[in-house]
């Protein structure tokens, strides 16, 4: 709840390109979820939106819509 909500509304968490290990692990988890009937859609964008939170591996973004495309 803390990272997902901002003063501008609900944020979306994105991994940064350099978070390869984190992204690989998430893809493994998505594969397992898909196998048990919970399909996952991944998006990629160069413009995630306003970033009220950021660390070395991820950002929380909000503000822009329809900028992402499926990967």
N, C-alpha and C positions, 0 to 999 in steps of 0.2 A: 504494500500500500504506500509506503514512504517513497519509493522510487517511481512508482507508477502514476502518482497523481501530482500535478503541478498547479501553480496558480492559473495556468492557461487551460487546464483540463487534464485529461488522461494522457500520459506519455507512453511511448512505445520504446522498448529496449532494443538496441541494435548492437551487434558486435562490430568492433573495428576490424579492418582487414588484417592487421597484425596479430589478431587473437586466433591464429590458426589452430592451436591445440583445443581451445574452447569451442571453436566452430566445428572441428572434427568430432568432438565428444557430443555436441548437440545433434549433429547429423546421425550419430549412432543411436541416440535416444529417440530421435524422430522415426528412425527405421523401426524400432521396437514398437512405438506407439502406432505406427501405420499397420504393422502386422496384426495388432489386436483390435483394429477397427477405428482408430482415431487418426485420420489422415492429417498431415501437417503441410502447410504451404510456407515456403521460404521466400523472402523478398530481398532485393538488393537495390540500393540507391546511392547516388553521390550527394543527394540533398535530403538528409533525414528530417530536417526541420530545426526549430530552435532547440538548444541543448541546455536544459537547466541542471543536468548532472552529467559528469564525465569522469572516467578513470582510465587506467592504462589499456583496458580491454573492451570497454563498452561505453555507450552513451544512452541517456534517456532523451528522447526527442519528442517534440510536439509542435503543432502549428501549421505544418504544410500537409496537404492532402493530395492523394493520387499521384505522388511523385515516384513511388516505388514500382518495380516490375518484378514479376515472378522469376526465380532463378531455376 
